[in-house]
């Protein structure tokens, strides 16, 4: 749900199954910005979106597996969390990642036009 920290905050968020996906955003920002640093071709935008999504989901899955392993959860529960947090979300995230990159390019052009006045 929205906002991300709607049910409070604090140290208990480290024990939530989806927290690893939030941690995955930091390295994803690094990889996406390095891919798009010099050239902004459409192929590089798709490559950057894919790299960012893979980074977020990979770190999220690793964090989720470690957390649930230490909590002593059953394999079926761990696999159901994988499907819930990664499964079809991957395609959804890819489409919206591409849209976010295109929107960022348009906004950068708009801001450069507005600030030159």
C-alpha positions in Angstrom: 0.0 0.0 0.0 0.9 3.6 -0.1 2.9 5.2 1.5 5.7 2.7 2.0 6.0 3.2 5.7 2.2 3.5 6.4 2.2 1.1 9.3 4.9 3.0 11.3 8.6 2.8 11.0 11.6 1.9 13.1 13.7 -1.2 13.4 10.8 -3.6 12.8 10.8 -2.7 9.1 14.1 -4.6 8.8 12.2 -7.8 9.6 9.5 -7.3 7.0 9.7 -9.6 3.9 9.6 -6.8 1.4 12.3 -4.6 3.0 15.1 -6.1 0.8 13.3 -4.7 -2.3 13.6 -1.3 -0.8 17.3 -1.8 -0.2 17.7 -2.9 -3.8 16.8 0.6 -5.0 20.2 2.1 -3.9 22.4 -0.1 -6.1 19.8 0.1 -8.9 20.1 3.9 -8.9 23.9 3.5 -9.2 23.7 1.0 -12.1 21.0 2.9 -14.0 22.7 6.2 -13.7 26.0 4.7 -15.0 24.3 3.1 -18.0 22.6 6.4 -18.9 25.4 8.7 -18.1 26.7 9.5 -21.5 24.2 8.2 -24.1 20.5 8.1 -23.9 19.5 5.9 -26.8 16.4 3.9 -26.6 18.4 0.7 -26.4 20.4 2.0 -23.5 17.1 3.1 -21.7 15.7 -0.4 -22.1 19.0 -1.8 -20.9 19.1 0.6 -17.9 15.5 -0.2 -16.9 16.2 -4.0 -17.1 19.4 -3.6 -15.1 17.6 -1.6 -12.4 14.7 -4.0 -12.1 17.0 -7.1 -12.0 19.1 -5.4 -9.2 16.0 -4.6 -7.1 14.5 -8.0 -7.5 17.8 -9.9 -7.0 18.6 -8.1 -3.7 14.9 -8.5 -2.6 14.9 -12.2 -3.2 18.2 -12.7 -1.4 17.1 -10.7 1.6 13.7 -12.4 1.6 15.3 -15.9 1.5 17.8 -15.1 4.3 15.1 -13.5 6.5 12.6 -16.4 6.1 15.3 -19.0 6.5 16.3 -17.5 9.9 12.6 -17.3 10.9 12.2 -21.0 10.2 9.5 -20.7 7.5 8.4 -23.5 5.2 9.6 -23.7 1.6 6.1 -23.3 0.3 5.7 -20.0 2.2 9.0 -18.7 0.9 8.0 -19.6 -2.7 4.6 -17.9 -2.3 6.4 -14.7 -1.2 8.7 -15.0 -4.2 5.7 -15.1 -6.5 3.9 -12.3 -4.6 6.8 -9.9 -4.6 8.7 -10.9 -7.7 6.6 -13.1 -10.0 4.5 -11.0 -12.4 5.7 -7.8 -10.8 8.8 -8.1 -12.9 7.0 -7.4 -16.1 5.0 -4.6 -14.5 8.1 -3.0 -13.1 9.8 -3.2 -16.5 7.0 -1.4 -18.3 6.8 1.3 -15.6 10.6 1.6 -15.5 10.7 2.4 -19.2 7.9 4.9 -18.7 9.8 6.6 -15.9 12.9 6.9 -18.0 10.9 8.5 -20.9 9.1 10.8 -18.4 12.5 11.9 -16.9 13.8 12.7 -20.4 10.8 14.9 -21.2 10.9 16.6 -17.8 14.6 17.4 -18.2 13.9 19.0 -21.6 11.0 21.0 -20.1 13.1 22.2 -17.1 15.9 23.2 -19.4 13.5 25.3 -21.6 11.9 26.9 -18.5 15.2 27.7 -16.8 16.7 29.4 -19.9 14.1 32.1 -19.8 
